[in-house]
Amino acid sequence: MPLGVARLKSVALVFAVLMGFSLGLLSCGYSAPSTYKPPSGVNTRVFASQSVSSPTAFPGLIIINGGIDVIVRGGISAGSSPGLMAMSSDRKTVLVFDSGTNSVVVVNATTESLAGSVPLSGRTTSMVALPTGFGYVAEPGAILNGFPQGGVVVINTASGGAAATISVPNAQTVVASPDGTHLLVFSNDSDSVTLLDPLLVNTGNQVTTTVPGFDRPAYAVFSADGGMAYILNCGPECASGTASPSIQTLDLAALAVGTPLAVDGATTGWLSGTTLYVAGTSPNHNSCPPGTTAAPTCGRLDIIDVSSTPTVTGSVVITDGYHDRIDLSSNGQLFIGSYGCSTVGNVNNPQGEVRGCLSIFDTTHPGNTTAVIPPDNGDVTGLQSFTSRYVEYVAEGGNLRVYDTTKDVLLKNSIIETGTIELAGRIIDVKAADFF
């Protein structure tokens, strides 16, 4: 329900691409554009949220020069234990969840300064920031008088304060359409999806619409025009009574729900053209190919043609766990991350197989059925690709790795000899603050 939120203005997404880079200069040594200089003096910034236990280390957002993988002096205060981040598409605002205080910290990326902090009643695992000046946080424990527990907290990112809390029982995940005019909210143990229209907040009209007909929906991937959403039904992985995960289409104009298409797992996905990639770990189909790994179970990445009637065209074995991170590099390498996966070996003492929660799939070769499993340990909590470099930043096991996406291996050179940007604390998430 609205709690005094100011009338939202029309959404206007700003897409800009800085053109001063060369794709041929992949790791270092190029001259960055000089048209914009933030306070840090770097215009190829990457923010990494660092949570620390040592009193001598800095908890907050570490600024990294993403052109050469070097830490920039200073940083941005973002609470005592910053982790999950959400950045607006215009790169002006960053929302940071501070697990130390259960609050959302609002950071002005332009001025590299703290804009405010909004306390929550508990943890969140999902946020979106829109360039309209508002952010949306799924809070399963939100308390609203006269309503069931759970909601979406609306944050005024300009003032850094709470603007409203919209009742959505057990709200767990929030996903925005490309133009930001629709939000889909997913709740724990529910077979419905909540459609939230941010433009209707504080207008006196109904803000949310409940759409039934799903099977423990966990996530959505929107079409490029935002008119269609592909709903990922977690199914048995989220304790439903069905035998198989699935995907279903949702026409946002007509609110028409499509026929379920069975897949191997469905908790995260990525749409590239007319190909939808869907990842998950089903308890009913999680075997690993004999002799390939010591891991007891494996996940799956399904390849789906959505050019007409959605059809599964391929399946790839990946690491197990709950998949909730996915990103496509500029040269077609799909990075899929999970948490709670089967750990094999020890990256610090690599004797034999080493395996964690990261999988990399090359989408550029039709018919490819094999994923790369890098020798690393730990949960994957952040992924970030770049348009001007063939690299991917990966936060895994608290470390910030840099992958060369031309080879799908750690990038090692005179600057980062181990393929890791060495930082004092645990890196939880990573976001590119500039268009590069």
C-alpha positions as a Python dict, from the first residue, in 0.01 Angstrom:
ca = {
    (1, 'M'): (0, 0, 0),
    (2, 'P'): (131, 349, -72),
    (3, 'L'): (270, 531, 228),
    (4, 'G'): (302, 885, 97),
    (5, 'V'): (506, 805, -209),
    (6, 'A'): (541, 1096, -449),
    (7, 'R'): (381, 1049, -790),
    (8, 'L'): (617, 858, -1013),
    (9, 'K'): (719, 1029, -1331),
    (10, 'S'): (714, 859, -1669),
    (11, 'V'): (990, 608, -1717),
    (12, 'A'): (1269, 715, -1947),
    (13, 'L'): (1551, 471, -1985),
    (14, 'V'): (1880, 619, -2084),
    (15, 'F'): (2107, 396, -2285),
    (16, 'A'): (2452, 528, -2368),
    (17, 'V'): (2759, 360, -2502),
    (18, 'L'): (3101, 511, -2463),
    (19, 'M'): (3271, 469, -2798),
    (20, 'G'): (3630, 548, -2707),
    (21, 'F'): (3742, 187, -2667),
    (22, 'S'): (3885, -64, -2910),
    (23, 'L'): (3769, -425, -2893),
    (24, 'G'): (4117, -528, -2990),
    (25, 'L'): (4266, -393, -2666),
    (26, 'L'): (4143, -661, -2436),
    (27, 'S'): (4324, -626, -2107),
    (28, 'C'): (4532, -314, -2058),
    (29, 'G'): (4727, -34, -2213),
    (30, 'Y'): (4449, 160, -2383),
    (31, 'S'): (4348, 521, -2323),
    (32, 'A'): (4006, 559, -2163),
    (33, 'P'): (3764, 835, -2273),
    (34, 'S'): (3825, 1163, -2093),
    (35, 'T'): (3484, 1324, -2132),
    (36, 'Y'): (3369, 1231, -1783),
    (37, 'K'): (3573, 1224, -1465),
    (38, 'P'): (3400, 1123, -1141),
    (39, 'P'): (3562, 1209, -805),
    (40, 'S'): (3780, 897, -820),
    (41, 'G'): (3926, 1025, -1147),
    (42, 'V'): (3845, 699, -1328),
    (43, 'N'): (3580, 660, -1595),
    (44, 'T'): (3603, 283, -1630),
    (45, 'R'): (3483, 209, -1279),
    (46, 'V'): (3369, -120, -1133),
    (47, 'F'): (3216, -130, -785),
    (48, 'A'): (3283, -440, -574),
    (49, 'S'): (3097, -482, -244),
    (50, 'Q'): (3343, -586, 24),
    (51, 'S'): (3240, -736, 357),
    (52, 'V'): (3521, -757, 612),
    (53, 'S'): (3590, -898, 957),
    (54, 'S'): (3923, -723, 1012),
    (55, 'P'): (3908, -377, 1176),
    (56, 'T'): (4190, -262, 950),
    (57, 'A'): (4004, -332, 626),
    (58, 'F'): (3741, -112, 464),
    (59, 'P'): (3382, -239, 443),
    (60, 'G'): (3205, -73, 153),
    (61, 'L'): (3222, -41, -222),
    (62, 'I'): (3572, -84, -357),
    (63, 'I'): (3636, 110, -679),
    (64, 'I'): (3832, -78, -945),
    (65, 'N'): (3966, 54, -1273),
    (66, 'G'): (3796, -199, -1498),
    (67, 'G'): (4019, -114, -1791),
    (68, 'I'): (4334, -245, -1624),
    (69, 'D'): (4203, -440, -1319),
    (70, 'V'): (4363, -209, -1063),
    (71, 'I'): (4212, -94, -733),
    (72, 'V'): (4150, 281, -713),
    (73, 'R'): (4234, 470, -397),
    (74, 'G'): (3944, 537, -166),
    (75, 'G'): (3601, 378, -175),
    (76, 'I'): (3237, 441, -92),
    (77, 'S'): (3083, 378, 248),
    (78, 'A'): (2794, 131, 221),
    (79, 'G'): (2730, -11, 567),
    (80, 'S'): (2919, -262, 776),
    (81, 'S'): (2855, -574, 563),
    (82, 'P'): (2762, -471, 208),
    (83, 'G'): (2669, -749, -31),
    (84, 'L'): (2397, -770, -297),
    (85, 'M'): (2388, -471, -534),
    (86, 'A'): (2145, -338, -794),
    (87, 'M'): (2240, -64, -1040),
    (88, 'S'): (2008, 153, -1246),
    (89, 'S'): (2043, 133, -1623),
    (90, 'D'): (2167, 493, -1641),
    (91, 'R'): (2446, 398, -1397),
    (92, 'K'): (2360, 685, -1162),
    (93, 'T'): (2228, 487, -865),
    (94, 'V'): (2343, 177, -678),
    (95, 'L'): (2136, -1, -416),
    (96, 'V'): (2343, -205, -170),
    (97, 'F'): (2204, -447, 87),
    (98, 'D'): (2391, -429, 416),
    (99, 'S'): (2340, -758, 599),
    (100, 'G'): (2498, -616, 913),
    (101, 'T'): (2205, -382, 970),
    (102, 'N'): (1942, -535, 737),
    (103, 'S'): (1918, -210, 546),
    (104, 'V'): (1941, -92, 187),
    (105, 'V'): (2208, 171, 132),
    (106, 'V'): (2153, 415, -153),
    (107, 'V'): (2472, 526, -331),
    (108, 'N'): (2499, 809, -582),
    (109, 'A'): (2738, 662, -838),
    (110, 'T'): (2795, 998, -1006),
    (111, 'T'): (2924, 1167, -691),
    (112, 'E'): (3050, 840, -538),
    (113, 'S'): (2875, 923, -213),
    (114, 'L'): (2613, 785, 25),
    (115, 'A'): (2262, 918, -45),
    (116, 'G'): (2073, 747, 236),
    (117, 'S'): (1980, 421, 405),
    (118, 'V'): (1646, 241, 440),
    (119, 'P'): (1604, -15, 722),
    (120, 'L'): (1424, -342, 647),
    (121, 'S'): (1259, -584, 886),
    (122, 'G'): (1485, -864, 760),
    (123, 'R'): (1700, -982, 471),
    (124, 'T'): (1647, -938, 101),
    (125, 'T'): (1791, -1134, -190),
    (126, 'S'): (1645, -928, -475),
    (127, 'M'): (1637, -559, -569),
    (128, 'V'): (1600, -347, -882),
    (129, 'A'): (1692, 18, -937),
    (130, 'L'): (1519, 214, -1213),
    (131, 'P'): (1635, 540, -1371),
    (132, 'T'): (1304, 695, -1266),
    (133, 'G'): (1450, 778, -926),
    (134, 'F'): (1300, 479, -749),
    (135, 'G'): (1421, 137, -640),
    (136, 'Y'): (1222, -174, -548),
    (137, 'V'): (1324, -428, -285),
    (138, 'A'): (1158, -766, -231),
    (139, 'E'): (1120, -811, 145),
    (140, 'P'): (960, -1141, 252),
    (141, 'G'): (947, -1028, 615),
    (142, 'A'): (789, -685, 558),
    (143, 'I'): (525, -597, 817),
    (144, 'L'): (215, -408, 701),
    (145, 'N'): (-80, -360, 935),
    (146, 'G'): (-384, -549, 810),
    (147, 'F'): (-193, -742, 544),
    (148, 'P'): (-4, -1073, 530),
    (149, 'Q'): (370, -1059, 588),
    (150, 'G'): (582, -961, 289),
    (151, 'G'): (601, -680, 39),
    (152, 'V'): (799, -468, -202),
    (153, 'V'): (966, -166, -45),
    (154, 'V'): (978, 137, -274),
    (155, 'I'): (1284, 357, -224),
    (156, 'N'): (1321, 716, -338),
    (157, 'T'): (1678, 704, -461),
    (158, 'A'): (1706, 1082, -483),
    (159, 'S'): (1628, 1137, -116),
    (160, 'G'): (1759, 800, 0),
    (161, 'G'): (1444, 719, 196),
    (162, 'A'): (1151, 478, 188),
    (163, 'A'): (859, 599, -22),
    (164, 'A'): (612, 311, 13),
    (165, 'T'): (565, -56, 89),
    (166, 'I'): (343, -253, -147),
    (167, 'S'): (181, -564, -2),
    (168, 'V'): (296, -882, -179),
    (169, 'P'): (283, -1180, 60),
    (170, 'N'): (624, -1354, 101),
    (171, 'A'): (780, -1144, -177),
    (172, 'Q'): (1112, -1306, -263),
    (173, 'T'): (1228, -1188, -607),
    (174, 'V'): (1154, -882, -818),
    (175, 'V'): (1234, -852, -1191),
    (176, 'A'): (1187, -540, -1406),
    (177, 'S'): (1084, -522, -1771),
    (178, 'P'): (1336, -358, -2007),
    (179, 'D'): (1151, -26, -2007),
    (180, 'G'): (1085, -38, -1632),
    (181, 'T'): (707, -2, -1665),
    (182, 'H'): (633, -347, -1522),
    (183, 'L'): (771, -543, -1230),
    (184, 'L'): (714, -913, -1174),
    (185, 'V'): (727, -1024, -812),
    (186, 'F'): (777, -1388, -711),
    (187, 'S'): (681, -1522, -370),
    (188, 'N'): (791, -1825, -169),
    (189, 'D'): (570, -2135, -197),
    (190, 'S'): (331, -1970, -442),
    (191, 'D'): (189, -2080, -776),
    (192, 'S'): (110, -1723, -880),
    (193, 'V'): (303, -1422, -1009),
    (194, 'T'): (235, -1066, -896),
    (195, 'L'): (244, -797, -1165),
    (196, 'L'): (331, -458, -1015),
    (197, 'D'): (290, -136, -1214),
    (198, 'P'): (521, 128, -1064),
    (199, 'L'): (348, 407, -1258),
    (200, 'L'): (26, 343, -1064),
    (201, 'V'): (177, 393, -720),
    (202, 'N'): (3, 681, -539),
    (203, 'T'): (-253, 729, -818),
    (204, 'G'): (-541, 569, -631),
    (205, 'N'): (-554, 285, -881),
    (206, 'Q'): (-479, -80, -820),
    (207, 'V'): (-101, -127, -817),
    (208, 'T'): (-72, -506, -824),
    (209, 'T'): (-241, -787, -1014),
    (210, 'T'): (-209, -1154, -919),
    (211, 'V'): (-170, -1392, -1212),
    (212, 'P'): (-225, -1762, -1125),
    (213, 'G'): (-155, -2076, -1326),
    (214, 'F'): (215, -2141, -1260),
    (215, 'D'): (419, -2397, -1065),
    (216, 'R'): (641, -2238, -800),
    (217, 'P'): (755, -1958, -1034),
    (218, 'A'): (1098, -1831, -933),
    (219, 'Y'): (1218, -1591, -1203),
    (220, 'A'): (1132, -1431, -1537),
    (221, 'V'): (1312, -1330, -1852),
    (222, 'F'): (1153, -1055, -2061),
    (223, 'S'): (1144, -1026, -2437),
    (224, 'A'): (1337, -731, -2581),
    (225, 'D'): (1021, -524, -2625),
    (226, 'G'): (896, -610, -2275),
    (227, 'G'): (562, -741, -2399),
    (228, 'M'): (630, -1105, -2317),
    (229, 'A'): (776, -1266, -2007),
    (230, 'Y'): (911, -1619, -1993),
    (231, 'I'): (824, -1744, -1646),
    (232, 'L'): (1060, -1999, -1496),
    (233, 'N'): (871, -2256, -1289),
    (234, 'C'): (1108, -2398, -1029),
    (235, 'G'): (871, -2691, -972),
    (236, 'P'): (1022, -2982, -775),
    (237, 'E'): (1341, -2788, -693),
    (238, 'C'): (1115, -2555, -492),
    (239, 'A'): (918, -2839, -332),
    (240, 'S'): (614, -2850, -559),
    (241, 'G'): (439, -3178, -629),
    (242, 'T'): (513, -3180, -1002),
    (243, 'A'): (770, -3405, -1167),
    (244, 'S'): (940, -3146, -1386),
    (245, 'P'): (1039, -2779, -1388),
    (246, 'S'): (900, -2581, -1680),
    (247, 'I'): (873, -2247, -1850),
    (248, 'Q'): (555, -2062, -1946),
    (249, 'T'): (491, -1748, -2144),
    (250, 'L'): (304, -1456, -1993),
    (251, 'D'): (158, -1196, -2228),
    (252, 'L'): (172, -879, -2019),
    (253, 'A'): (-96, -697, -2217),
    (254, 'A'): (-359, -972, -2211),
    (255, 'L'): (-224, -1145, -1897),
    (256, 'A'): (-254, -1469, -2094),
    (257, 'V'): (-56, -1766, -1959),
    (258, 'G'): (95, -2014, -2204),
    (259, 'T'): (123, -2392, -2190),
    (260, 'P'): (409, -2525, -1972),
    (261, 'L'): (719, -2654, -2152),
    (262, 'A'): (908, -2911, -1946),
    (263, 'V'): (1279, -2838, -1888),
    (264, 'D'): (1555, -2991, -1676),
    (265, 'G'): (1577, -2704, -1426),
    (266, 'A'): (1445, -2349, -1407),
    (267, 'T'): (1565, -2092, -1155),
    (268, 'T'): (1749, -1842, -1377),
    (269, 'G'): (1769, -1763, -1746),
    (270, 'W'): (1903, -1541, -2023),
    (271, 'L'): (1749, -1446, -2357),
    (272, 'S'): (1981, -1389, -2655),
    (273, 'G'): (1789, -1314, -2973),
    (274, 'T'): (1540, -1599, -3010),
    (275, 'T'): (1735, -1838, -2788),
    (276, 'L'): (1644, -1871, -2422),
    (277, 'Y'): (1895, -2032, -2186),
    (278, 'V'): (1745, -2174, -1866),
    (279, 'A'): (1942, -2320, -1576),
    (280, 'G'): (1852, -2515, -1264),
    (281, 'T'): (1901, -2834, -1065),
    (282, 'S'): (1604, -3068, -1057),
    (283, 'P'): (1593, -3337, -788),
    (284, 'N'): (1452, -3569, -1054),
    (285, 'H'): (1719, -3521, -1320),
    (286, 'N'): (2053, -3433, -1163),
    (287, 'S'): (2288, -3717, -1249),
    (288, 'C'): (2642, -3644, -1371),
    (289, 'P'): (2792, -3822, -1674),
    (290, 'P'): (2989, -4126, -1548),
    (291, 'G'): (3357, -4064, -1493),
    (292, 'T'): (3342, -3688, -1543),
    (293, 'T'): (3334, -3554, -1186),
    (294, 'A'): (3339, -3650, -821),
    (295, 'A'): (3036, -3429, -762),
    (296, 'P'): (2732, -3639, -660),
    (297, 'T'): (2483, -3429, -858),
    (298, 'C'): (2487, -3192, -1154),
    (299, 'G'): (2263, -2916, -1283),
    (300, 'R'): (2140, -2854, -1634),
    (301, 'L'): (2135, -2568, -1884),
    (302, 'D'): (1857, -2604, -2138),
    (303, 'I'): (1863, -2429, -2475),
    (304, 'I'): (1520, -2321, -2597),
    (305, 'D'): (1416, -2181, -2935),
    (306, 'V'): (1145, -1919, -2875),
    (307, 'S'): (1117, -1795, -3235),
    (308, 'S'): (768, -1948, -3254),
    (309, 'T'): (637, -2213, -3017),
    (310, 'P'): (906, -2257, -2749),
    (311, 'T'): (1100, -2578, -2809),
    (312, 'V'): (1393, -2732, -2619),
    (313, 'T'): (1677, -2785, -2867),
    (314, 'G'): (1959, -2892, -2634),
    (315, 'S'): (2070, -2966, -2279),
    (316, 'V'): (2410, -2912, -2117),
    (317, 'V'): (2544, -3051, -1788),
    (318, 'I'): (2659, -2778, -1549),
    (319, 'T'): (2741, -2752, -1179),
    (320, 'D'): (2459, -2809, -931),
    (321, 'G'): (2326, -2585, -654),
    (322, 'Y'): (2060, -2316, -675),
    (323, 'H'): (2132, -2111, -987),
    (324, 'D'): (2059, -1740, -945),
    (325, 'R'): (2340, -1565, -1135),
    (326, 'I'): (2376, -1555, -1513),
    (327, 'D'): (2551, -1321, -1757),
    (328, 'L'): (2653, -1323, -2125),
    (329, 'S'): (2991, -1182, -2224),
    (330, 'S'): (3035, -959, -2528),
    (331, 'N'): (3180, -1253, -2724),
    (332, 'G'): (2907, -1502, -2641),
    (333, 'Q'): (3033, -1681, -2330),
    (334, 'L'): (2745, -1756, -2091),
    (335, 'F'): (2849, -1752, -1725),
    (336, 'I'): (2612, -1941, -1491),
    (337, 'G'): (2655, -1924, -1115),
    (338, 'S'): (2488, -2097, -822),
    (339, 'Y'): (2512, -2129, -446),
    (340, 'G'): (2509, -2440, -229),
    (341, 'C'): (2672, -2650, -501),
    (342, 'S'): (2880, -2964, -456),
    (343, 'T'): (3236, -2857, -378),
    (344, 'V'): (3515, -3083, -507),
    (345, 'G'): (3883, -3051, -415),
    (346, 'N'): (4060, -2746, -277),
    (347, 'V'): (4159, -2451, -493),
    (348, 'N'): (4436, -2367, -243),
    (349, 'N'): (4578, -2719, -272),
    (350, 'P'): (4483, -2831, -623),
    (351, 'Q'): (4554, -3205, -617),
    (352, 'G'): (4314, -3354, -868),
    (353, 'E'): (3971, -3218, -955),
    (354, 'V'): (3870, -2876, -822),
    (355, 'R'): (3511, -2770, -870),
    (356, 'G'): (3278, -2500, -742),
    (357, 'C'): (2958, -2325, -845),
    (358, 'L'): (3061, -2168, -1178),
    (359, 'S'): (2990, -2297, -1529),
    (360, 'I'): (3078, -2132, -1862),
    (361, 'F'): (2900, -2221, -2186),
    (362, 'D'): (3015, -2109, -2531),
    (363, 'T'): (2700, -2001, -2716),
    (364, 'T'): (2881, -1919, -3040),
    (365, 'H'): (2913, -2276, -3164),
    (366, 'P'): (2581, -2435, -3270),
    (367, 'G'): (2548, -2785, -3136),
    (368, 'N'): (2787, -2728, -2845),
    (369, 'T'): (2688, -2961, -2559),
    (370, 'T'): (2973, -2908, -2313),
    (371, 'A'): (3028, -2645, -2044),
    (372, 'V'): (3359, -2541, -1894),
    (373, 'I'): (3379, -2593, -1516),
    (374, 'P'): (3666, -2373, -1387),
    (375, 'P'): (3883, -2510, -1104),
    (376, 'D'): (3757, -2288, -821),
    (377, 'N'): (3555, -2330, -502),
    (378, 'G'): (3266, -2145, -348),
    (379, 'D'): (2931, -1983, -420),
    (380, 'V'): (2904, -1746, -716),
    (381, 'T'): (2756, -1420, -587),
    (382, 'G'): (2836, -1172, -864),
    (383, 'L'): (2896, -1161, -1241),
    (384, 'Q'): (2989, -865, -1462),
    (385, 'S'): (3079, -856, -1832),
    (386, 'F'): (3211, -565, -2039),
    (387, 'T'): (3145, -431, -2389),
    (388, 'S'): (3502, -317, -2454),
    (389, 'R'): (3699, -611, -2313),
    (390, 'Y'): (3675, -985, -2349),
    (391, 'V'): (3674, -1041, -1974),
    (392, 'E'): (3424, -1136, -1705),
    (393, 'Y'): (3448, -1037, -1340),
    (394, 'V'): (3330, -1323, -1117),
    (395, 'A'): (3276, -1305, -740),
    (396, 'E'): (3319, -1664, -624),
    (397, 'G'): (3395, -1787, -276),
    (398, 'G'): (3458, -1429, -162),
    (399, 'N'): (3727, -1372, -427),
    (400, 'L'): (3713, -1147, -732),
    (401, 'R'): (3832, -1343, -1034),
    (402, 'V'): (3895, -1204, -1383),
    (403, 'Y'): (3825, -1447, -1668),
    (404, 'D'): (3961, -1420, -2021),
    (405, 'T'): (3648, -1498, -2222),
    (406, 'T'): (3846, -1580, -2536),
    (407, 'K'): (3977, -1890, -2357),
    (408, 'D'): (3740, -1924, -2056),
    (409, 'V'): (4034, -1930, -1815),
    (410, 'L'): (4164, -1687, -1554),
    (411, 'L'): (4333, -1382, -1704),
    (412, 'K'): (4694, -1378, -1584),
    (413, 'N'): (4938, -1099, -1663),
    (414, 'S'): (5185, -869, -1492),
    (415, 'I'): (4901, -681, -1319),
    (416, 'I'): (4696, -974, -1192),
    (417, 'E'): (4942, -1261, -1184),
    (418, 'T'): (4695, -1507, -1031),
    (419, 'G'): (4384, -1401, -1220),
    (420, 'T'): (4249, -1252, -898),
    (421, 'I'): (4215, -889, -794),
    (422, 'E'): (4358, -909, -444),
    (423, 'L'): (4133, -745, -184),
    (424, 'A'): (4135, -751, 196),
    (425, 'G'): (3779, -869, 256),
    (426, 'R'): (3516, -1095, 102),
    (427, 'I'): (3380, -973, -228),
    (428, 'I'): (3008, -1042, -255),
    (429, 'D'): (2889, -859, -567),
    (430, 'V'): (3032, -662, -857),
    (431, 'K'): (2880, -400, -1092),
    (432, 'A'): (3024, -188, -1374),
    (433, 'A'): (2953, 176, -1291),
    (434, 'D'): (3038, 310, -1636),
    (435, 'F'): (2945, 211, -1990),
    (436, 'F'): (3250, 22, -2105),
}
